[in-house]
Amino acid sequence: MMFEPGTTFSAVVVENLTRTQIVQYAGASGDYNPIHTDEVFATQVAGYPSVFAHGMLTMGLTGRMLTDLVGADRLLTFGGRFTAQVWPGDDLTTTATVAEVSDDGGPPVVSLTVSTHNQHGVEVFAGSATARVDDA
């Protein structure tokens, strides 16, 4: 795979996110905040239009795209911020763009800018990552 500055990789990371997936993530993470799992609480108490996904679920879906791209054992850093809520029914697509490739005498390392958008083009996660891209 060629990693050159400006090269972009893209993948759909979830289609039609379900309430069940959100609740399953609550169980896996131990985060049972009712804004994610209780429709009545989310709408009538907290004032949201619905329950919504945990930010870390969005980050996890985004991270899976990166590990699929470079390999889990090669991902060195990954971070970012949540820029919009993710709702049941959303489709999410992640794009990773090569910002830089460095080779300081060790294995080559690629720096990526990462962005995840919903089906309406709204960015829901913005971040960056670095990964080894040697053949070893």
MODELLER restraints for C-alpha pairs under 7 A, 6 or more apart:
rsr = mdl.restraints
at = mdl.atoms
rsr.add(forms.Gaussian(group=physical.xy_distance, feature=features.Distance(at['CA:3:A'], at['CA:98:A']), mean=6.62, stdev=0.5))
rsr.add(forms.Gaussian(group=physical.xy_distance, feature=features.Distance(at['CA:4:A'], at['CA:98:A']), mean=6.30, stdev=0.5))
rsr.add(forms.Gaussian(group=physical.xy_distance, feature=features.Distance(at['CA:4:A'], at['CA:101:A']), mean=6.81, stdev=0.5))
rsr.add(forms.Gaussian(group=physical.xy_distance, feature=features.Distance(at['CA:5:A'], at['CA:98:A']), mean=4.83, stdev=0.5))
rsr.add(forms.Gaussian(group=physical.xy_distance, feature=features.Distance(at['CA:5:A'], at['CA:99:A']), mean=5.18, stdev=0.5))
rsr.add(forms.Gaussian(group=physical.xy_distance, feature=features.Distance(at['CA:5:A'], at['CA:100:A']), mean=5.32, stdev=0.5))
rsr.add(forms.Gaussian(group=physical.xy_distance, feature=features.Distance(at['CA:5:A'], at['CA:101:A']), mean=6.90, stdev=0.5))
rsr.add(forms.Gaussian(group=physical.xy_distance, feature=features.Distance(at['CA:6:A'], at['CA:97:A']), mean=6.09, stdev=0.5))
rsr.add(forms.Gaussian(group=physical.xy_distance, feature=features.Distance(at['CA:6:A'], at['CA:98:A']), mean=5.30, stdev=0.5))
rsr.add(forms.Gaussian(group=physical.xy_distance, feature=features.Distance(at['CA:6:A'], at['CA:99:A']), mean=6.29, stdev=0.5))
rsr.add(forms.Gaussian(group=physical.xy_distance, feature=features.Distance(at['CA:7:A'], at['CA:97:A']), mean=5.68, stdev=0.5))
rsr.add(forms.Gaussian(group=physical.xy_distance, feature=features.Distance(at['CA:7:A'], at['CA:98:A']), mean=5.40, stdev=0.5))
rsr.add(forms.Gaussian(group=physical.xy_distance, feature=features.Distance(at['CA:8:A'], at['CA:95:A']), mean=6.76, stdev=0.5))
rsr.add(forms.Gaussian(group=physical.xy_distance, feature=features.Distance(at['CA:8:A'], at['CA:96:A']), mean=5.70, stdev=0.5))
rsr.add(forms.Gaussian(group=physical.xy_distance, feature=features.Distance(at['CA:8:A'], at['CA:97:A']), mean=4.30, stdev=0.5))
rsr.add(forms.Gaussian(group=physical.xy_distance, feature=features.Distance(at['CA:8:A'], at['CA:98:A']), mean=6.42, stdev=0.5))
rsr.add(forms.Gaussian(group=physical.xy_distance, feature=features.Distance(at['CA:9:A'], at['CA:95:A']), mean=5.61, stdev=0.5))
rsr.add(forms.Gaussian(group=physical.xy_distance, feature=features.Distance(at['CA:9:A'], at['CA:96:A']), mean=5.23, stdev=0.5))
rsr.add(forms.Gaussian(group=physical.xy_distance, feature=features.Distance(at['CA:9:A'], at['CA:97:A']), mean=6.33, stdev=0.5))
rsr.add(forms.Gaussian(group=physical.xy_distance, feature=features.Distance(at['CA:10:A'], at['CA:93:A']), mean=6.95, stdev=0.5))
rsr.add(forms.Gaussian(group=physical.xy_distance, feature=features.Distance(at['CA:10:A'], at['CA:94:A']), mean=5.59, stdev=0.5))
rsr.add(forms.Gaussian(group=physical.xy_distance, feature=features.Distance(at['CA:10:A'], at['CA:95:A']), mean=4.28, stdev=0.5))
rsr.add(forms.Gaussian(group=physical.xy_distance, feature=features.Distance(at['CA:10:A'], at['CA:96:A']), mean=6.35, stdev=0.5))
rsr.add(forms.Gaussian(group=physical.xy_distance, feature=features.Distance(at['CA:11:A'], at['CA:65:A']), mean=6.74, stdev=0.5))
rsr.add(forms.Gaussian(group=physical.xy_distance, feature=features.Distance(at['CA:11:A'], at['CA:93:A']), mean=5.57, stdev=0.5))
rsr.add(forms.Gaussian(group=physical.xy_distance, feature=features.Distance(at['CA:11:A'], at['CA:94:A']), mean=5.50, stdev=0.5))
rsr.add(forms.Gaussian(group=physical.xy_distance, feature=features.Distance(at['CA:11:A'], at['CA:95:A']), mean=6.66, stdev=0.5))
rsr.add(forms.Gaussian(group=physical.xy_distance, feature=features.Distance(at['CA:12:A'], at['CA:92:A']), mean=5.86, stdev=0.5))
rsr.add(forms.Gaussian(group=physical.xy_distance, feature=features.Distance(at['CA:12:A'], at['CA:93:A']), mean=4.16, stdev=0.5))
rsr.add(forms.Gaussian(group=physical.xy_distance, feature=features.Distance(at['CA:12:A'], at['CA:94:A']), mean=6.29, stdev=0.5))
rsr.add(forms.Gaussian(group=physical.xy_distance, feature=features.Distance(at['CA:13:A'], at['CA:61:A']), mean=5.86, stdev=0.5))
rsr.add(forms.Gaussian(group=physical.xy_distance, feature=features.Distance(at['CA:13:A'], at['CA:62:A']), mean=6.81, stdev=0.5))
rsr.add(forms.Gaussian(group=physical.xy_distance, feature=features.Distance(at['CA:13:A'], at['CA:65:A']), mean=6.70, stdev=0.5))
rsr.add(forms.Gaussian(group=physical.xy_distance, feature=features.Distance(at['CA:13:A'], at['CA:92:A']), mean=5.62, stdev=0.5))
rsr.add(forms.Gaussian(group=physical.xy_distance, feature=features.Distance(at['CA:13:A'], at['CA:93:A']), mean=5.55, stdev=0.5))
rsr.add(forms.Gaussian(group=physical.xy_distance, feature=features.Distance(at['CA:13:A'], at['CA:94:A']), mean=6.60, stdev=0.5))
rsr.add(forms.Gaussian(group=physical.xy_distance, feature=features.Distance(at['CA:14:A'], at['CA:91:A']), mean=5.48, stdev=0.5))
rsr.add(forms.Gaussian(group=physical.xy_distance, feature=features.Distance(at['CA:14:A'], at['CA:92:A']), mean=5.31, stdev=0.5))
rsr.add(forms.Gaussian(group=physical.xy_distance, feature=features.Distance(at['CA:15:A'], at['CA:90:A']), mean=6.59, stdev=0.5))
rsr.add(forms.Gaussian(group=physical.xy_distance, feature=features.Distance(at['CA:15:A'], at['CA:91:A']), mean=4.26, stdev=0.5))
rsr.add(forms.Gaussian(group=physical.xy_distance, feature=features.Distance(at['CA:15:A'], at['CA:92:A']), mean=6.53, stdev=0.5))
rsr.add(forms.Gaussian(group=physical.xy_distance, feature=features.Distance(at['CA:16:A'], at['CA:88:A']), mean=6.92, stdev=0.5))
rsr.add(forms.Gaussian(group=physical.xy_distance, feature=features.Distance(at['CA:16:A'], at['CA:89:A']), mean=4.14, stdev=0.5))
rsr.add(forms.Gaussian(group=physical.xy_distance, feature=features.Distance(at['CA:16:A'], at['CA:90:A']), mean=5.07, stdev=0.5))
rsr.add(forms.Gaussian(group=physical.xy_distance, feature=features.Distance(at['CA:16:A'], at['CA:91:A']), mean=5.23, stdev=0.5))
rsr.add(forms.Gaussian(group=physical.xy_distance, feature=features.Distance(at['CA:17:A'], at['CA:88:A']), mean=5.15, stdev=0.5))
rsr.add(forms.Gaussian(group=physical.xy_distance, feature=features.Distance(at['CA:17:A'], at['CA:89:A']), mean=4.82, stdev=0.5))
rsr.add(forms.Gaussian(group=physical.xy_distance, feature=features.Distance(at['CA:17:A'], at['CA:90:A']), mean=5.36, stdev=0.5))
rsr.add(forms.Gaussian(group=physical.xy_distance, feature=features.Distance(at['CA:17:A'], at['CA:91:A']), mean=6.49, stdev=0.5))
rsr.add(forms.Gaussian(group=physical.xy_distance, feature=features.Distance(at['CA:18:A'], at['CA:88:A']), mean=5.16, stdev=0.5))
rsr.add(forms.Gaussian(group=physical.xy_distance, feature=features.Distance(at['CA:18:A'], at['CA:89:A']), mean=6.02, stdev=0.5))
rsr.add(forms.Gaussian(group=physical.xy_distance, feature=features.Distance(at['CA:19:A'], at['CA:88:A']), mean=5.73, stdev=0.5))
rsr.add(forms.Gaussian(group=physical.xy_distance, feature=features.Distance(at['CA:22:A'], at['CA:36:A']), mean=6.93, stdev=0.5))
rsr.add(forms.Gaussian(group=physical.xy_distance, feature=features.Distance(at['CA:22:A'], at['CA:53:A']), mean=5.65, stdev=0.5))
rsr.add(forms.Gaussian(group=physical.xy_distance, feature=features.Distance(at['CA:23:A'], at['CA:37:A']), mean=5.83, stdev=0.5))
rsr.add(forms.Gaussian(group=physical.xy_distance, feature=features.Distance(at['CA:25:A'], at['CA:57:A']), mean=6.82, stdev=0.5))
rsr.add(forms.Gaussian(group=physical.xy_distance, feature=features.Distance(at['CA:26:A'], at['CA:32:A']), mean=5.35, stdev=0.5))
rsr.add(forms.Gaussian(group=physical.xy_distance, feature=features.Distance(at['CA:34:A'], at['CA:41:A']), mean=6.30, stdev=0.5))
rsr.add(forms.Gaussian(group=physical.xy_distance, feature=features.Distance(at['CA:34:A'], at['CA:42:A']), mean=6.65, stdev=0.5))
rsr.add(forms.Gaussian(group=physical.xy_distance, feature=features.Distance(at['CA:35:A'], at['CA:41:A']), mean=6.47, stdev=0.5))
rsr.add(forms.Gaussian(group=physical.xy_distance, feature=features.Distance(at['CA:35:A'], at['CA:42:A']), mean=4.58, stdev=0.5))
rsr.add(forms.Gaussian(group=physical.xy_distance, feature=features.Distance(at['CA:35:A'], at['CA:51:A']), mean=5.41, stdev=0.5))
rsr.add(forms.Gaussian(group=physical.xy_distance, feature=features.Distance(at['CA:35:A'], at['CA:52:A']), mean=6.82, stdev=0.5))
rsr.add(forms.Gaussian(group=physical.xy_distance, feature=features.Distance(at['CA:36:A'], at['CA:51:A']), mean=4.83, stdev=0.5))
rsr.add(forms.Gaussian(group=physical.xy_distance, feature=features.Distance(at['CA:36:A'], at['CA:52:A']), mean=5.19, stdev=0.5))
rsr.add(forms.Gaussian(group=physical.xy_distance, feature=features.Distance(at['CA:36:A'], at['CA:53:A']), mean=5.98, stdev=0.5))
rsr.add(forms.Gaussian(group=physical.xy_distance, feature=features.Distance(at['CA:36:A'], at['CA:54:A']), mean=6.67, stdev=0.5))
rsr.add(forms.Gaussian(group=physical.xy_distance, feature=features.Distance(at['CA:37:A'], at['CA:51:A']), mean=6.20, stdev=0.5))
rsr.add(forms.Gaussian(group=physical.xy_distance, feature=features.Distance(at['CA:38:A'], at['CA:51:A']), mean=6.63, stdev=0.5))
rsr.add(forms.Gaussian(group=physical.xy_distance, feature=features.Distance(at['CA:39:A'], at['CA:50:A']), mean=5.97, stdev=0.5))
rsr.add(forms.Gaussian(group=physical.xy_distance, feature=features.Distance(at['CA:39:A'], at['CA:51:A']), mean=5.51, stdev=0.5))
rsr.add(forms.Gaussian(group=physical.xy_distance, feature=features.Distance(at['CA:42:A'], at['CA:48:A']), mean=5.51, stdev=0.5))
rsr.add(forms.Gaussian(group=physical.xy_distance, feature=features.Distance(at['CA:42:A'], at['CA:50:A']), mean=5.87, stdev=0.5))
rsr.add(forms.Gaussian(group=physical.xy_distance, feature=features.Distance(at['CA:42:A'], at['CA:51:A']), mean=5.44, stdev=0.5))
rsr.add(forms.Gaussian(group=physical.xy_distance, feature=features.Distance(at['CA:43:A'], at['CA:49:A']), mean=5.53, stdev=0.5))
rsr.add(forms.Gaussian(group=physical.xy_distance, feature=features.Distance(at['CA:43:A'], at['CA:50:A']), mean=5.65, stdev=0.5))
rsr.add(forms.Gaussian(group=physical.xy_distance, feature=features.Distance(at['CA:52:A'], at['CA:85:A']), mean=6.65, stdev=0.5))
rsr.add(forms.Gaussian(group=physical.xy_distance, feature=features.Distance(at['CA:52:A'], at['CA:86:A']), mean=5.72, stdev=0.5))
rsr.add(forms.Gaussian(group=physical.xy_distance, feature=features.Distance(at['CA:52:A'], at['CA:87:A']), mean=4.68, stdev=0.5))
rsr.add(forms.Gaussian(group=physical.xy_distance, feature=features.Distance(at['CA:52:A'], at['CA:88:A']), mean=6.46, stdev=0.5))
rsr.add(forms.Gaussian(group=physical.xy_distance, feature=features.Distance(at['CA:53:A'], at['CA:86:A']), mean=5.37, stdev=0.5))
rsr.add(forms.Gaussian(group=physical.xy_distance, feature=features.Distance(at['CA:53:A'], at['CA:87:A']), mean=6.11, stdev=0.5))
rsr.add(forms.Gaussian(group=physical.xy_distance, feature=features.Distance(at['CA:55:A'], at['CA:82:A']), mean=6.27, stdev=0.5))
rsr.add(forms.Gaussian(group=physical.xy_distance, feature=features.Distance(at['CA:62:A'], at['CA:94:A']), mean=6.12, stdev=0.5))
rsr.add(forms.Gaussian(group=physical.xy_distance, feature=features.Distance(at['CA:62:A'], at['CA:116:A']), mean=6.79, stdev=0.5))
rsr.add(forms.Gaussian(group=physical.xy_distance, feature=features.Distance(at['CA:67:A'], at['CA:75:A']), mean=6.66, stdev=0.5))
rsr.add(forms.Gaussian(group=physical.xy_distance, feature=features.Distance(at['CA:70:A'], at['CA:131:A']), mean=6.88, stdev=0.5))
rsr.add(forms.Gaussian(group=physical.xy_distance, feature=features.Distance(at['CA:70:A'], at['CA:133:A']), mean=7.00, stdev=0.5))
rsr.add(forms.Gaussian(group=physical.xy_distance, feature=features.Distance(at['CA:74:A'], at['CA:131:A']), mean=5.32, stdev=0.5))
rsr.add(forms.Gaussian(group=physical.xy_distance, feature=features.Distance(at['CA:74:A'], at['CA:132:A']), mean=5.04, stdev=0.5))
rsr.add(forms.Gaussian(group=physical.xy_distance, feature=features.Distance(at['CA:75:A'], at['CA:130:A']), mean=6.24, stdev=0.5))
rsr.add(forms.Gaussian(group=physical.xy_distance, feature=features.Distance(at['CA:75:A'], at['CA:131:A']), mean=4.33, stdev=0.5))
rsr.add(forms.Gaussian(group=physical.xy_distance, feature=features.Distance(at['CA:75:A'], at['CA:132:A']), mean=6.61, stdev=0.5))
rsr.add(forms.Gaussian(group=physical.xy_distance, feature=features.Distance(at['CA:76:A'], at['CA:130:A']), mean=5.41, stdev=0.5))
rsr.add(forms.Gaussian(group=physical.xy_distance, feature=features.Distance(at['CA:76:A'], at['CA:131:A']), mean=4.99, stdev=0.5))
rsr.add(forms.Gaussian(group=physical.xy_distance, feature=features.Distance(at['CA:77:A'], at['CA:129:A']), mean=5.13, stdev=0.5))
rsr.add(forms.Gaussian(group=physical.xy_distance, feature=features.Distance(at['CA:77:A'], at['CA:130:A']), mean=5.13, stdev=0.5))
rsr.add(forms.Gaussian(group=physical.xy_distance, feature=features.Distance(at['CA:77:A'], at['CA:131:A']), mean=6.98, stdev=0.5))
rsr.add(forms.Gaussian(group=physical.xy_distance, feature=features.Distance(at['CA:78:A'], at['CA:128:A']), mean=5.85, stdev=0.5))
rsr.add(forms.Gaussian(group=physical.xy_distance, feature=features.Distance(at['CA:78:A'], at['CA:129:A']), mean=4.25, stdev=0.5))
rsr.add(forms.Gaussian(group=physical.xy_distance, feature=features.Distance(at['CA:78:A'], at['CA:130:A']), mean=6.72, stdev=0.5))
rsr.add(forms.Gaussian(group=physical.xy_distance, feature=features.Distance(at['CA:79:A'], at['CA:127:A']), mean=5.50, stdev=0.5))
rsr.add(forms.Gaussian(group=physical.xy_distance, feature=features.Distance(at['CA:79:A'], at['CA:128:A']), mean=5.74, stdev=0.5))
rsr.add(forms.Gaussian(group=physical.xy_distance, feature=features.Distance(at['CA:79:A'], at['CA:129:A']), mean=6.53, stdev=0.5))
rsr.add(forms.Gaussian(group=physical.xy_distance, feature=features.Distance(at['CA:80:A'], at['CA:125:A']), mean=6.92, stdev=0.5))
rsr.add(forms.Gaussian(group=physical.xy_distance, feature=features.Distance(at['CA:80:A'], at['CA:126:A']), mean=5.44, stdev=0.5))
rsr.add(forms.Gaussian(group=physical.xy_distance, feature=features.Distance(at['CA:80:A'], at['CA:127:A']), mean=3.66, stdev=0.5))
rsr.add(forms.Gaussian(group=physical.xy_distance, feature=features.Distance(at['CA:80:A'], at['CA:128:A']), mean=6.22, stdev=0.5))
rsr.add(forms.Gaussian(group=physical.xy_distance, feature=features.Distance(at['CA:81:A'], at['CA:125:A']), mean=5.78, stdev=0.5))
rsr.add(forms.Gaussian(group=physical.xy_distance, feature=features.Distance(at['CA:81:A'], at['CA:126:A']), mean=5.56, stdev=0.5))
rsr.add(forms.Gaussian(group=physical.xy_distance, feature=features.Distance(at['CA:81:A'], at['CA:127:A']), mean=6.23, stdev=0.5))
rsr.add(forms.Gaussian(group=physical.xy_distance, feature=features.Distance(at['CA:82:A'], at['CA:124:A']), mean=5.80, stdev=0.5))
rsr.add(forms.Gaussian(group=physical.xy_distance, feature=features.Distance(at['CA:82:A'], at['CA:125:A']), mean=4.59, stdev=0.5))
rsr.add(forms.Gaussian(group=physical.xy_distance, feature=features.Distance(at['CA:82:A'], at['CA:126:A']), mean=6.63, stdev=0.5))
rsr.add(forms.Gaussian(group=physical.xy_distance, feature=features.Distance(at['CA:83:A'], at['CA:123:A']), mean=6.34, stdev=0.5))
rsr.add(forms.Gaussian(group=physical.xy_distance, feature=features.Distance(at['CA:83:A'], at['CA:124:A']), mean=4.70, stdev=0.5))
rsr.add(forms.Gaussian(group=physical.xy_distance, feature=features.Distance(at['CA:83:A'], at['CA:125:A']), mean=5.29, stdev=0.5))
rsr.add(forms.Gaussian(group=physical.xy_distance, feature=features.Distance(at['CA:83:A'], at['CA:126:A']), mean=6.85, stdev=0.5))
rsr.add(forms.Gaussian(group=physical.xy_distance, feature=features.Distance(at['CA:84:A'], at['CA:123:A']), mean=6.61, stdev=0.5))
rsr.add(forms.Gaussian(group=physical.xy_distance, feature=features.Distance(at['CA:84:A'], at['CA:124:A']), mean=4.38, stdev=0.5))
rsr.add(forms.Gaussian(group=physical.xy_distance, feature=features.Distance(at['CA:85:A'], at['CA:124:A']), mean=6.30, stdev=0.5))
rsr.add(forms.Gaussian(group=physical.xy_distance, feature=features.Distance(at['CA:86:A'], at['CA:124:A']), mean=6.87, stdev=0.5))
rsr.add(forms.Gaussian(group=physical.xy_distance, feature=features.Distance(at['CA:90:A'], at['CA:118:A']), mean=6.19, stdev=0.5))
rsr.add(forms.Gaussian(group=physical.xy_distance, feature=features.Distance(at['CA:90:A'], at['CA:119:A']), mean=6.54, stdev=0.5))
rsr.add(forms.Gaussian(group=physical.xy_distance, feature=features.Distance(at['CA:91:A'], at['CA:118:A']), mean=5.45, stdev=0.5))
rsr.add(forms.Gaussian(group=physical.xy_distance, feature=features.Distance(at['CA:91:A'], at['CA:119:A']), mean=5.34, stdev=0.5))
rsr.add(forms.Gaussian(group=physical.xy_distance, feature=features.Distance(at['CA:92:A'], at['CA:116:A']), mean=6.45, stdev=0.5))
rsr.add(forms.Gaussian(group=physical.xy_distance, feature=features.Distance(at['CA:92:A'], at['CA:117:A']), mean=5.58, stdev=0.5))
rsr.add(forms.Gaussian(group=physical.xy_distance, feature=features.Distance(at['CA:92:A'], at['CA:118:A']), mean=4.56, stdev=0.5))
rsr.add(forms.Gaussian(group=physical.xy_distance, feature=features.Distance(at['CA:92:A'], at['CA:119:A']), mean=6.43, stdev=0.5))
rsr.add(forms.Gaussian(group=physical.xy_distance, feature=features.Distance(at['CA:93:A'], at['CA:116:A']), mean=5.46, stdev=0.5))
rsr.add(forms.Gaussian(group=physical.xy_distance, feature=features.Distance(at['CA:93:A'], at['CA:117:A']), mean=5.45, stdev=0.5))
rsr.add(forms.Gaussian(group=physical.xy_distance, feature=features.Distance(at['CA:93:A'], at['CA:118:A']), mean=6.44, stdev=0.5))
rsr.add(forms.Gaussian(group=physical.xy_distance, feature=features.Distance(at['CA:94:A'], at['CA:115:A']), mean=5.64, stdev=0.5))
rsr.add(forms.Gaussian(group=physical.xy_distance, feature=features.Distance(at['CA:94:A'], at['CA:116:A']), mean=4.15, stdev=0.5))
rsr.add(forms.Gaussian(group=physical.xy_distance, feature=features.Distance(at['CA:94:A'], at['CA:117:A']), mean=6.48, stdev=0.5))
rsr.add(forms.Gaussian(group=physical.xy_distance, feature=features.Distance(at['CA:95:A'], at['CA:114:A']), mean=5.77, stdev=0.5))
rsr.add(forms.Gaussian(group=physical.xy_distance, feature=features.Distance(at['CA:95:A'], at['CA:115:A']), mean=5.34, stdev=0.5))
rsr.add(forms.Gaussian(group=physical.xy_distance, feature=features.Distance(at['CA:95:A'], at['CA:116:A']), mean=6.26, stdev=0.5))
rsr.add(forms.Gaussian(group=physical.xy_distance, feature=features.Distance(at['CA:96:A'], at['CA:112:A']), mean=5.92, stdev=0.5))
rsr.add(forms.Gaussian(group=physical.xy_distance, feature=features.Distance(at['CA:96:A'], at['CA:113:A']), mean=5.60, stdev=0.5))
rsr.add(forms.Gaussian(group=physical.xy_distance, feature=features.Distance(at['CA:96:A'], at['CA:114:A']), mean=4.50, stdev=0.5))
rsr.add(forms.Gaussian(group=physical.xy_distance, feature=features.Distance(at['CA:96:A'], at['CA:115:A']), mean=6.57, stdev=0.5))
rsr.add(forms.Gaussian(group=physical.xy_distance, feature=features.Distance(at['CA:97:A'], at['CA:112:A']), mean=5.31, stdev=0.5))
rsr.add(forms.Gaussian(group=physical.xy_distance, feature=features.Distance(at['CA:97:A'], at['CA:113:A']), mean=5.25, stdev=0.5))
rsr.add(forms.Gaussian(group=physical.xy_distance, feature=features.Distance(at['CA:97:A'], at['CA:114:A']), mean=6.54, stdev=0.5))
rsr.add(forms.Gaussian(group=physical.xy_distance, feature=features.Distance(at['CA:98:A'], at['CA:110:A']), mean=6.77, stdev=0.5))
rsr.add(forms.Gaussian(group=physical.xy_distance, feature=features.Distance(at['CA:98:A'], at['CA:111:A']), mean=5.99, stdev=0.5))
rsr.add(forms.Gaussian(group=physical.xy_distance, feature=features.Distance(at['CA:98:A'], at['CA:112:A']), mean=4.62, stdev=0.5))
rsr.add(forms.Gaussian(group=physical.xy_distance, feature=features.Distance(at['CA:98:A'], at['CA:113:A']), mean=6.60, stdev=0.5))
rsr.add(forms.Gaussian(group=physical.xy_distance, feature=features.Distance(at['CA:99:A'], at['CA:111:A']), mean=5.45, stdev=0.5))
rsr.add(forms.Gaussian(group=physical.xy_distance, feature=features.Distance(at['CA:99:A'], at['CA:112:A']), mean=5.31, stdev=0.5))
rsr.add(forms.Gaussian(group=physical.xy_distance, feature=features.Distance(at['CA:99:A'], at['CA:113:A']), mean=6.42, stdev=0.5))
rsr.add(forms.Gaussian(group=physical.xy_distance, feature=features.Distance(at['CA:100:A'], at['CA:110:A']), mean=5.81, stdev=0.5))
rsr.add(forms.Gaussian(group=physical.xy_distance, feature=features.Distance(at['CA:100:A'], at['CA:111:A']), mean=5.13, stdev=0.5))
rsr.add(forms.Gaussian(group=physical.xy_distance, feature=features.Distance(at['CA:101:A'], at['CA:108:A']), mean=6.68, stdev=0.5))
rsr.add(forms.Gaussian(group=physical.xy_distance, feature=features.Distance(at['CA:101:A'], at['CA:109:A']), mean=5.63, stdev=0.5))
rsr.add(forms.Gaussian(group=physical.xy_distance, feature=features.Distance(at['CA:101:A'], at['CA:110:A']), mean=4.40, stdev=0.5))
rsr.add(forms.Gaussian(group=physical.xy_distance, feature=features.Distance(at['CA:101:A'], at['CA:111:A']), mean=6.24, stdev=0.5))
rsr.add(forms.Gaussian(group=physical.xy_distance, feature=features.Distance(at['CA:102:A'], at['CA:108:A']), mean=5.61, stdev=0.5))
rsr.add(forms.Gaussian(group=physical.xy_distance, feature=features.Distance(at['CA:102:A'], at['CA:109:A']), mean=5.29, stdev=0.5))
rsr.add(forms.Gaussian(group=physical.xy_distance, feature=features.Distance(at['CA:102:A'], at['CA:110:A']), mean=6.44, stdev=0.5))
rsr.add(forms.Gaussian(group=physical.xy_distance, feature=features.Distance(at['CA:103:A'], at['CA:109:A']), mean=6.45, stdev=0.5))
rsr.add(forms.Gaussian(group=physical.xy_distance, feature=features.Distance(at['CA:107:A'], at['CA:132:A']), mean=6.39, stdev=0.5))
rsr.add(forms.Gaussian(group=physical.xy_distance, feature=features.Distance(at['CA:107:A'], at['CA:134:A']), mean=5.58, stdev=0.5))
rsr.add(forms.Gaussian(group=physical.xy_distance, feature=features.Distance(at['CA:108:A'], at['CA:132:A']), mean=5.80, stdev=0.5))
rsr.add(forms.Gaussian(group=physical.xy_distance, feature=features.Distance(at['CA:108:A'], at['CA:133:A']), mean=5.62, stdev=0.5))
rsr.add(forms.Gaussian(group=physical.xy_distance, feature=features.Distance(at['CA:108:A'], at['CA:134:A']), mean=5.79, stdev=0.5))
rsr.add(forms.Gaussian(group=physical.xy_distance, feature=features.Distance(at['CA:109:A'], at['CA:130:A']), mean=6.57, stdev=0.5))
rsr.add(forms.Gaussian(group=physical.xy_distance, feature=features.Distance(at['CA:109:A'], at['CA:131:A']), mean=5.43, stdev=0.5))
rsr.add(forms.Gaussian(group=physical.xy_distance, feature=features.Distance(at['CA:109:A'], at['CA:132:A']), mean=4.48, stdev=0.5))
rsr.add(forms.Gaussian(group=physical.xy_distance, feature=features.Distance(at['CA:109:A'], at['CA:133:A']), mean=5.81, stdev=0.5))
rsr.add(forms.Gaussian(group=physical.xy_distance, feature=features.Distance(at['CA:110:A'], at['CA:130:A']), mean=5.49, stdev=0.5))
rsr.add(forms.Gaussian(group=physical.xy_distance, feature=features.Distance(at['CA:110:A'], at['CA:131:A']), mean=5.39, stdev=0.5))
rsr.add(forms.Gaussian(group=physical.xy_distance, feature=features.Distance(at['CA:110:A'], at['CA:132:A']), mean=6.39, stdev=0.5))
rsr.add(forms.Gaussian(group=physical.xy_distance, feature=features.Distance(at['CA:110:A'], at['CA:133:A']), mean=6.61, stdev=0.5))
rsr.add(forms.Gaussian(group=physical.xy_distance, feature=features.Distance(at['CA:111:A'], at['CA:129:A']), mean=5.91, stdev=0.5))
rsr.add(forms.Gaussian(group=physical.xy_distance, feature=features.Distance(at['CA:111:A'], at['CA:130:A']), mean=4.52, stdev=0.5))
rsr.add(forms.Gaussian(group=physical.xy_distance, feature=features.Distance(at['CA:111:A'], at['CA:131:A']), mean=6.83, stdev=0.5))
rsr.add(forms.Gaussian(group=physical.xy_distance, feature=features.Distance(at['CA:112:A'], at['CA:128:A']), mean=5.48, stdev=0.5))
rsr.add(forms.Gaussian(group=physical.xy_distance, feature=features.Distance(at['CA:112:A'], at['CA:129:A']), mean=5.13, stdev=0.5))
rsr.add(forms.Gaussian(group=physical.xy_distance, feature=features.Distance(at['CA:112:A'], at['CA:130:A']), mean=6.06, stdev=0.5))
rsr.add(forms.Gaussian(group=physical.xy_distance, feature=features.Distance(at['CA:113:A'], at['CA:127:A']), mean=6.02, stdev=0.5))
rsr.add(forms.Gaussian(group=physical.xy_distance, feature=features.Distance(at['CA:113:A'], at['CA:128:A']), mean=4.46, stdev=0.5))
rsr.add(forms.Gaussian(group=physical.xy_distance, feature=features.Distance(at['CA:113:A'], at['CA:129:A']), mean=6.58, stdev=0.5))
rsr.add(forms.Gaussian(group=physical.xy_distance, feature=features.Distance(at['CA:114:A'], at['CA:126:A']), mean=5.81, stdev=0.5))
rsr.add(forms.Gaussian(group=physical.xy_distance, feature=features.Distance(at['CA:114:A'], at['CA:127:A']), mean=4.92, stdev=0.5))
rsr.add(forms.Gaussian(group=physical.xy_distance, feature=features.Distance(at['CA:114:A'], at['CA:128:A']), mean=5.16, stdev=0.5))
rsr.add(forms.Gaussian(group=physical.xy_distance, feature=features.Distance(at['CA:115:A'], at['CA:123:A']), mean=6.77, stdev=0.5))
rsr.add(forms.Gaussian(group=physical.xy_distance, feature=features.Distance(at['CA:115:A'], at['CA:125:A']), mean=5.64, stdev=0.5))
rsr.add(forms.Gaussian(group=physical.xy_distance, feature=features.Distance(at['CA:115:A'], at['CA:126:A']), mean=4.60, stdev=0.5))
rsr.add(forms.Gaussian(group=physical.xy_distance, feature=features.Distance(at['CA:115:A'], at['CA:127:A']), mean=6.30, stdev=0.5))
rsr.add(forms.Gaussian(group=physical.xy_distance, feature=features.Distance(at['CA:116:A'], at['CA:123:A']), mean=5.69, stdev=0.5))
rsr.add(forms.Gaussian(group=physical.xy_distance, feature=features.Distance(at['CA:116:A'], at['CA:124:A']), mean=5.71, stdev=0.5))
rsr.add(forms.Gaussian(group=physical.xy_distance, feature=features.Distance(at['CA:116:A'], at['CA:125:A']), mean=5.07, stdev=0.5))
rsr.add(forms.Gaussian(group=physical.xy_distance, feature=features.Distance(at['CA:116:A'], at['CA:126:A']), mean=6.60, stdev=0.5))
rsr.add(forms.Gaussian(group=physical.xy_distance, feature=features.Distance(at['CA:117:A'], at['CA:123:A']), mean=4.18, stdev=0.5))
rsr.add(forms.Gaussian(group=physical.xy_distance, feature=features.Distance(at['CA:117:A'], at['CA:124:A']), mean=5.46, stdev=0.5))
rsr.add(forms.Gaussian(group=physical.xy_distance, feature=features.Distance(at['CA:118:A'], at['CA:124:A']), mean=6.83, stdev=0.5))
